[in-house]
Amino acid sequence: MKKTLKAHLEKRLEEVEPLLPPSLMQELRDKVSKIRDITKEEIDEIIARVVKLYLKSCVEPGEAVGTVAAQSIGEPSTQMILRTFHYAGVRELNVTLGLPRIIEIFDARKKPSTPSMTIYLDEKHRYSKEGAMEVARKIERTTVENVIKDIGIDLATLSIVLTIDEDSLKNHELEMDDVKAALQKARVGEVHVEGDTVIVMPGTSDFNKLQKLKTKILGTMIKGIKGIDKVVIRKQRTEEGKEEYVLLTEGSNLKEVLKVDGVDPTRTISNDIYEVAEVLGIEAARNVIIKEITEVLEEQGLDVDIRHIMLVADLMTRTGKIRQIGRHGISGEKPSVLARAAFEVTVKHLLDASVRGEVDPLRGVAENVIVGQYIPVGTGLVELLMIRKRGEQQ
């Protein structure tokens, strides 16, 4: 871009500076300056259109954004499929979608019904299937049950006998010593290896204890990360148009996965909101809430403005902790007694408020509807006082 055009662009941007946020100003500056063969008239037209669209997108003072957001999300939710369990393009994994997932997010459940992770890989591993498999083997939880043909109790010697499947052992890149070490670490008794057989001598003659020990042995972890029961490798396109391998998991353990060599910690994420908040902080949890709600709605073919979803996510996380939208969260913590009573357990709220001597300032929508006053929304937000002069006709 020529110097004269750059000067004109800067002059026009200075004029509209009070109207636009700094981020939008910078974006305008960057994008317009990259356009070749642009005229002054075209610069003026672009800036005028951006200002018009920005001002049009702003919220009017007194607009009931909460009510509009509730309607915007609530209405499409009635068209959702009640229960869908699948992962787009991957049969092996189950993921809760549709209305159950939306309810799960808004209720801020401590654990999602189908926790899962999307693990992105670093430059070294993301472009080859072998590299992706190498990382997947480190992450996927492998137990004794995954590598045996048979397990039984030898009543003659009061021992538990495991027959190891050598093909399974090879596929998981394990050796007999790994199985032995895992069982010794689990403290199930004396462990002996004889060919493809592992004999565990627990040192007890109680048959019930032997049965319980057998179950414990089957669940003993040899390698991998606790909580990650299955890993599926999927190929997908990047924004640059390249193809990369991504790992999808059944189960979640974000803290441990981020430590694994070969994982890209800047993009890897879990669908467990509380886990993300604990590991990466409340802002990351807010982003996961927005991402999860958006993906569920898009998967169902429903279009909801992102700002309504962002408003809900902001409300759920604004105190620094994740709160549900319900009587134990946002709705139950409203400052207005009448608003709380209008939602659920009416008598309890009124009784508790009367015991504490609470005062209701009547600033919200629900409480003003109850007492029959104008609601402080839109034109009802404006309070005008007119002082008439003496002798002035009414």
Steps between C-alpha positions, in 0.01 A plus 500: 500500500622850408597750770216738403243221536651389833476857629137519382421168671654617829311831480165321446576254781574790738157645417315177587721410800235601761248266334703178459689276749885487469500136379266583210705811416817290478328235286376771262848651480664162427250376243445822306875570475549159334254575216672593175366761257256650750367854465420765763128463423520123562680555833225744604230249395662209692538705820144639472356148459702360793382785727137449390513120559677540835248754631215281374642201692522687832235440766251780553486645854225325696479197272402179684808305392444222755144431385600511132793262567271262691250496211778471241642184663175361646293497180745298281562262794139377468587371151796295617522125490461373854784250512781457249821313573763508229803690384487653153691263273618270781292195589722372779440797733184597684439869565183651651342748259168677459278613788663278767837669438347851510329417833827355630685825424234735641469287814882521537527127577822409680569221248364474143323172421753429221826684580729529198803689375624631167878464508704690242858395429822695455679559167701178530202264546193662340572422132572124522272220616795322664579814702135532605490132602817545705335776706169310516674197656650722771156642584259204468449320830609136467396256774583134565158411355607643160799265464379162632331201338373348822502539879413236758541395862707188570344355816777244540770766548261785602643722224363710215627392157507741203559386142652790306404570138836572337341667194313746723819561695687576175222732372516702821883505478535321835708216640443238772718703736257794468208278607704359790610849614139630489372207712784540750422871529132417563610276794280204413751242629808317374525513118676228295539482120514162323505532119172670396346441844502730803431342840392720791533351853285723725571301817134455601270197509176703511318437170302830518825693540647315200197602288537865604872484427429354155279802420772735629763330281283538187471876563870552580645765268822407319553826311317808371308773679232440758154587368585468127333170406517527122687710242390532137719658230324724249633689199371854447583816305665799663409864427803515267358210296750239621397160635589412859428217744299575814431270796145468635462335839237327707563635849685810610813591698619837371769559763688177423447510121660846475820351649532233226781551250354557151181676614435862397396664831379821332210330314418185700168528683249298703118518508510483882439864599606462865822323402587778253428764769729318743788450255481807272287749695150649490545686167587170327190342660289787361638431152419128536139584599465720187668236277293207634163681471586628150605153380184334636276759330692483169493119502120520525489757218383784728624857465535709817687831519836448672442804723207331674715195575782727620260679736400168659867394532589837657220463756608146588865598558498869606565425871813298421320171564269300273135545602198325361194680365254376760387541859841388632678747273413821316119496547530410868751779569306797361501801734121533471288292742195502270709394197641203695152408626356522147745237375468206745421410864297821550400463866855415614646813335230729642533347848882525502485862378244600765712340776806695381301820440612532138401800286416457131611802290273389208764556232443190287232378259327219696454694824347803323258275309392344833424837665342643182750776422670601176799274439840676475557399139484705180287811547419386854864569589457876455374712790407857404403777741334813360497821705213726393518874540232679701198595298591263216200325350483124521 
